Amino acid sequence: MVVTTADTAETLGTGDVPVLSTPRIAELFEQAAVRALVGAVAEGQTSVGFRVEVTHVAPVAVGSKVVAVATLERTEGRRLVFNVSVTDRCGLVAAGRVTRVLVDRSEFLDKAR
C-alpha cells in the first residue's frame, strides 16, 4: 500500500508525527495473515485475531510504498502463528507475530455481545 495521511500517527492520535503509525502496521500484519489463509480455511470456519506483536523499527513518510508479508510459522491446535513483516524500499519497517484462532463462524457470532 501507499502510505496516506490517514495512516499516520498524527491522524490516528497515536503520536504527533506524520509517519506510518504502529496501529496501522498492526492492521497490515492482520490483513496479511488473513490473506495468507484464503482458500485454506474449511467452509463454515473463519479465523479471528488473538494476539499481535509489533516491533516498529523505522519511520515511513506519506507517499512511500510498503509491503506486508505473513508466513505461517506453526499451528498449535486451532491457533495459527504467523511471522509478519512490513518493508519499504529501504528495508525492514516492522516485524512481529500474529496469532489467529480458527473458529466456527456461526458459534462465534452467537457468542458476540
Residue pairs with C-beta under 8 A, 6 or more apart in sequence:
1 7
1 28
1 65
1 66
1 68
2 63
2 64
2 65
2 66
3 19
3 20
3 60
3 61
3 62
3 63
3 64
3 65
3 66
4 62
5 11
5 18
5 62
7 20
7 21
7 24
7 62
8 17
8 18
8 19
8 20
8 21
8 24
8 62
9 15
9 16
9 17
9 18
9 19
9 20
9 21
9 22
10 16
10 17
10 18
11 18
11 21
12 21
12 23
12 24
14 21
14 22
14 23
15 21
17 59
18 61
18 62
19 59
19 60
19 61
19 62
20 59
20 60
20 61
20 64
20 66
20 93
22 54
22 56
22 94
25 54
25 56
25 86
25 93
25 94
26 52
26 54
28 66
28 68
28 86
29 52
29 54
29 68
29 70
29 82
29 84
29 86
29 94
29 96
29 98
30 49
30 52
30 98
31 68
32 68
32 69
32 70
32 82
32 84
32 98
33 47
33 70
33 80
33 82
33 84
33 98
33 100
34 47
34 100
35 70
36 70
36 71
36 72
36 82
37 47
37 80
37 100
41 47
41 102
44 104
44 105
44 106
45 102
45 103
45 104
45 105
46 102
46 103
46 105
46 108
47 80
47 100
47 101
47 102
47 103
48 100
48 101
48 103
48 108
49 98
49 99
49 100
50 79
50 99
50 100
50 101
51 97
51 98
51 99
52 96
52 97
52 98
52 99
53 96
53 97
53 98
54 94
54 96
55 94
55 95
55 96
56 93
56 94
57 92
57 93
57 94
57 95
58 88
58 90
58 91
58 92
58 93
58 94
60 66
60 88
60 93
64 88
64 89
65 88
65 89
66 86
66 87
66 88
66 93
67 86
67 87
67 88
68 84
68 85
68 86
69 84
69 85
69 86
69 87
70 82
70 83
70 84
70 98
71 82
71 83
71 84
72 80
72 81
72 82
73 81
73 82
73 83
73 97
74 81
75 81
78 101
78 102
78 103
79 99
79 100
79 101
79 102
80 99
80 100
80 101
80 102
81 97
81 98
81 99
82 97
82 98
82 99
82 100
83 95
83 96
83 97
84 95
84 96
84 97
84 98
85 92
85 93
85 94
85 95
85 96
86 92
86 93
86 94
86 95
87 93
